Amino acid sequence: MSDFKSTIDFIKSKFINQDFIPLHVPRFEGNEKKYLLDTIDTTFVSSVGAYVDQFERMMAQITSSNKAVAVVNGTAGIQVALRLAGVKSNDEVITQALTFVATANAIAYNNATPIFIDVDLDTMGLSPKALEQFLNEFGELREDGCYNKKTGRRIAACVPMHTFGFPVHLDELLTICRQWAIPLIEDAAESLGSEYKGRPTGSIGDIGVFSFNGNKIVTCGGGGAIVTNNIEMGEKGKYLTTTAKIPHPYEYVHDELGYNYRMPNLNAALACAQLEQLNGFLENKRNLALEYKSFFHKNAINFRTETPETKANYWLMCVELENKKDRDLFLKVTNEAKVMTRPIWQLMFRLPMYENCQRDSQINALFLEERIVNIPSSVR
């Protein structure tokens, strides 16, 4: 067992002149101040403004999607994406337990219930093999979709998450979901700039959702985006997230339940300036990943890297320790040395809100929960 001193020294050498090294901080080195001052000068700081439109165009281009919708955060984006996919009250949605709580919460906001399926060890994202096994055992195709033979409820969607920016095995998941008539929504909150077989993540399923929280590779303080190649679905998403208001010069008419999930122009201005720097951020982070990979290989520690035919954005980089004891020691000594590290999330079925949800064995998720640690990953 190591005391991890050499690891601490190496990380500190990558982030020089810092007393405390955080996990991931934003970098504002472009047009952020210029665009923010522009919103103030024009007084368009709320949910209507040129930067909202520009942000949506930029996101559609970056993700090779036909339509992008700006929203207030990624959680709201997933909630609306599920509704667009047809998820209704009392339905079920397949996802992974190894994820941030927002994924499961967005399902619950639609009065639906998560089903937790295991992840793959290589991607840390939803496993096609585990999904197929579950559906072969519990799935039943009817005229109006796939049903769970155990609960009798409709399985209305599947939400894989690209963990830390590492793309899941999308083609295999899509094939299974198509066979069982289940829409696939990509939780791409962490994977802006990642690619799967040359295609941007978020653009491959029926709908994709991104986050622009303060710790993401690109941030606008908060913020999110829904992207889709289905223009009609995208227009419906824009309508629902802007309070379901029927366009009119002055009348307020709303014909169904909508949401006030609009991204303010102030945030969109910041997002546009950040998106202009995305390629540079990606190159910077991938260079850091190469340095980490070389160092940890020499020190017999497993640094997690992208899988074949994918390109990861390396949003949060991570190492896999030998066991939970080593993981806990690594967390203790690094944080005491003012190098911020963090364990992977507690599995969703451990939380009181989701402890009674149906799940499979979770063998891989349990393995990773005990071993994965995030390490400083900021753009330098």
N, C-alpha and C positions, 0 to 999 in steps of 0.2 A: 504494500500500500504506500502511495506517495503522499507527501505533505503538500503537493501541488505548487510548491514555491516557484519552480521554473515556469509553470503555466501563468502564474500571476505576473511574474517578471516579463514574460513575453507579451501578454496582453497590455501591460503598462507601456511597453516599448512601441506598441502600435497606436497608442493614444497619449502622446507626450504632453507634458506640462498640464496635466490634469490631476488634481488632488483626489477627486472622486470620478470614477469612470462609470457613467450610467449605461443602461442596457441599450437604449436607442433614443437619440434626440434628433429633432428636426434641424435642417440646415436651410437658412434663408440668405441666399447669396445671389439672387437674381432680381426680378422686377417686383418682388413682394411689396415693398414700401411704395413704389411708384403706382402700382395698381390699387393698393388700399387707399392712398391719398386721392386717387381719381374717383373712387366711389364716394368718398367724403365730399369732394368738390362738386360732384354732380348731384349729391343728396340721395342717390339711389343705393342705400345701404341694406335694404330689406330684401324681400323675396322676389322683387322684379328688378331686372337690370341686365345690362349687356354682358356682364361677366358670367351670369348664369347660363345664358345662351352659348357663350363662347366655351365654357366648361363642358357643356353637353356635346358640342361639336368635337372638341378635343378628345373626350372620352370615347366617343363613337369611332373616331379615327384610330386612336391608340389600341382599342380592343377589336378593331375590324368588325364592328357591329353596325347595324342599320339605324339603331336608335339608342340614345342614352338619356337617362332621366336623373337630374340632380336631386338628392334628398338630404335630409338633415343629418343622418348617420347611417352606418351600415346595417344596424339592427332593424331600423325602420324599413330599409331597402329589402331585407329578407322577408319581413312581415308582408309587405306589399307584393313581392314576387310570388310568395306562396298563394296569396289571394288571386293573382293574375293566372297562376297555374291551375286554379280551380279548387284549391283547398277550402273546405267548409267546416263548420262546427261539427265536432264528433268524428272527424276524419283522423287518420294516422299519417305520420310522415317519417320516413326512414332517414336516419342520419347517423353520425358517429358520436360515441361518448367521449372520445378524445378530441375535445374542441373547446373553444371559449363559450361561456354560458349564453352569449347572445344568440347563437345558432338555435339552441333549444328553446330559449325564451321567445324568439320570433315565431316558432311553431305554436307555443302556448298562447301567444297573443291572438292567434286565429282560432282559439278554442279547439285546437287539434292536439293530438298526443304524440310525442316522439317515440320511435322504436330505435333502439341503439344497436347498431351492427358493428362488428369488429373492424379494425384498420389493418392495413398491410404494414409489415415491418419496414419495407424499403421507402415508402412514401409517407408513412404516418397518417395516411388518409384512408377513407372508406375502401374496404376490400371488395373487389368484384366477386371473388370466390366465396367470401362470407355472405355477401348479398344473395348470390345464387342459391347457396345452401338454405338460407332462411326462406326465400320465396318458394323453393321446391318443397319445403316442409309445410309452410303456413299459407302460401299464396293460393288464391283461387280466382281465375279470370271469369268475369261475368260481362254481360252486355255493356254495363256502364263503368267498367274498370276492374281493378284488382282489389280483392278483399282478403282480409286476414281470417283464416278459418278458425283461429283460436278465439278472436274477439268479435268477429262478425262485422268489424268496421272496415270502411274503405281505406286502402293505402293510396293516398292522393298525390304524393310527391316523394322524391328522393333528394336529399341535400348533402352531397359530399363537400368537405372543406379541404382546401389546399393548404395544409398545415405548414405554417412558417414560410409559405411561398413555394413549397414543393408540390408540383402538380400530381394529382391522383391519376390512376389508370383509367382515363376518361373513356377511351373507345370501348373497353370491356364493360364499364358501368353503363354506358349508353346502350350497348347491345342488349344487356339484360333488362334495362328499364323499358326499352322499346318492345321487347318480347312480352313484358307484363303490363304494358300500357300505363306506365308510370312516368310523369314528367320529371325531368332532371333539372334542378336548380343548382348552379355552382355557387357555393359560398367562397367567393374569391376575395374576401375582405383583406387577406394578407398577401395576395399574389399579383398585385399590379406589376406588370412588366415580365411576369413569368410566361413561359411558352410550353405548349404540349404539341409535339410533332410539328413544330413550326407555326402553330396557331396560338394567339393570345388566350390565356385562361380567361374564363368569364364569357367567352364568345362561342363556346362549343356546345354547351347544354341549351335547354330551352330559354333560360334566363341566367344572367350572372349578376352578382352583387359585390361591390367594392366598398372599402372603408377608407376614410381620410382622417382618422383619429390622430391625435398629437404624436403618437409613437409609430405611425406608419411610415413607409418609405417616402411617400408624398403626403403632406398634411395640409389641412386648412383649418386646424383647430378641432373641428368635428367634421361632419359631412360624409356623404356616401353617394353611390351611383348605382342605378339599375341599368343593365345593358341587355339588349336582345336583338336578334335579326328579324323578329316578327314585328313589323312596324305597327300593326294594329294593336298588338299587345303593349308595345312601348307607349303609344298614344294613350291607351287606357291607364297605364301606370302614371303618366304625367297628370292625367285628369284626376285620378284618385288621390295623388299626393298633393294636389293643389285644391283640396277641400271639395272635390267633385262639383265644381262651379261651372254652370253652363255659360259660355262666353256671351257677354252683353256689355254695352258701353257703360251702363250704370246700375242695372238691376242685379240683385243678389238672388240667384235661383240655383239651388242644389238639388239634384234629383236622385241621389243615393248617398249612402254613408261613405264619406271621404275622410281624408286625414290632412292635417296641417303639417306636412312633412317637407315643406319647401326649404331649400338651401338659401340662406340670405346671400345677396349679391356681394356683401363684404367677405364672406367665406369663399365664394366662388372666385373673387379676385385673387385671393391668396392661393387657391387651388390652381388657377391658370398659370400663375408665376412658377409654382412648383412643378407642374406638368411640363413646362418648358425645359426643366432641368432633369427630367426623368432619366434620359439615356446616360447622362453623366453620373447620376446617382447609382444607376445599375452597374456601370463599369467600375466605379469606385468600390462598391460592395463586393463585386465578384473578384476584384483584386485582393481584397481583404480575405475573402473565403479561400483563395489559393494559398495565401500566406498561412492561414490557420491550418489548412489541410496538410501542408508540408510539415509544419511544426508538430501537430498532434500525431501524424503518422510516425514521426521519429520517436515520439514519446509513448507509443502504443496506446493511444486513446482514440476512440472512434469518433472522428468529426463527420457529421452527417452531410452528405453531398447529393447533388441532383441525380436522378435516375436516367438511364439511357433514353434518348429521343425527347428529353425535356430540357428546359433552360429555367433554372430557378432564379428568383430575384434575391435570394438569401436575405429576406427581410430580417428575421431573427435567426442567427446562426446558433447551432447547438452541438453539444457533444453527448455521447452515450457512454455512461460509466459502467463499470463491471456489475455493480449491484447497488441496492438501496443504501447500504452502509457507506460505500464510496461516494455515492451521490450526495448524501447528507453531509459528509465531511467536506466535499468540494464546495457545496453551498456555504458552509460555515466559514471556511478559511478565506474564500474569495471575498465574501461580503465583509468580513472583518478587516480585510486588506483594502477596503474601499473600491473593490472591483465588483460591480453589481452583476449578479447571476440570479437565475430564477428557475424553479422547477417547472415542468410542464403542468398544465391545468389538472386539477382534481377531476377525475372522471365524472361525467354528468349524473350517472346513476347513484353516486355517493351523496348527491345533494338532496335535501328533503323534498324538494318540489318534484323530483324525477325518480325517486327511489323505487317506485312501484311500476315504472314503465317496463315494457317487454324488452328483453335484450338477449343476445346470444352469449357465448362463453367469455368473450372479451379477452382471450388469451394474449393477443398481441398488445392490446391497449394497456393491460395490466403490466406487461413486461416493460413497455415504454414509460409508463407512469413512474416506475421505480428507478429509471435510469437516465432520462433525458433532462439536460440542463441547458438553458439559453445563456449565451455569453455576449459581451458587448459587441454590437453589430452596427454602430452608427456609421453614416457616411463621414469620412475623415477630411 
